[in-house]
Amino acid sequence: MNKYFTQDIIQLNVNEQKPGIFLSPFQRKLLRKNLEKDLRPEYLRRIEIMLMADLGYSQTEICQALNCSNETARYWIFTAKTGQAHKWKELSRGRPKRINEEYLARLKELVSQSPRECGYAFTRWTAQWLSKHLTKEFDIEISPRHINRLLKKMGLSTRHKRSQTEKNKIEQSNRTSIVIDDLSHTCEPKSLDFRLFL
């Protein structure tokens, strides 16, 4: 802890029920209790920022005392102001979660079944809907474009494959088309009457 904050924590213990600027007495007590736990440094900093803001320190003073960026201080001061102090642990840090074998197996399973089996009204999966559905299941957000890349790598696609009967119908309709091939290459009329009008 820093010199500013330590002095005010002692004062805060004495004036426990005194209302702060942003936090309720309950929120302040909860944050203080979490300060005593063995937390990661970034979590401690978040709590300290909110408590210092509640004590009336400016953003500049908080940044100097805790050696943090203006953006970090601004974000957590705003969080305290909006009554969201309980969310100090929710914002994750670092690289997003990676796709694992379980995720890929579920993706393969979903593509092979109808979306209606999962409660959707449509009959074919799109990469966008696969992405949304898997985000709900695994809490791993992957773009539809990356979903398509993964499917291609597995030899799968969201595009509808035509059955053999559909292919046969298309082939048959191509064969029954009208073909005009008995026209001569020269298009001159044979009758002389027609030439008179030219």
Secondary structure, DSSP 4 states (H G I P E B T S, - for coil): --HHHHHHHHHHHHTTTS--SSS-HHHHHHHHHHHTS---HHHHHHHHHHHHHHTT--HHHHHHHHT--HHHHHHHHHHHHTT-GGGTTTS--SSPPPP-HHHHHHHHHHHHS-GGGGT-S-SS--HHHHHHHHHHHHS----HHHHHHHHHHTT--SSPPPPHHHHHHHHHHHHTS-------S----S-HHHHHT-
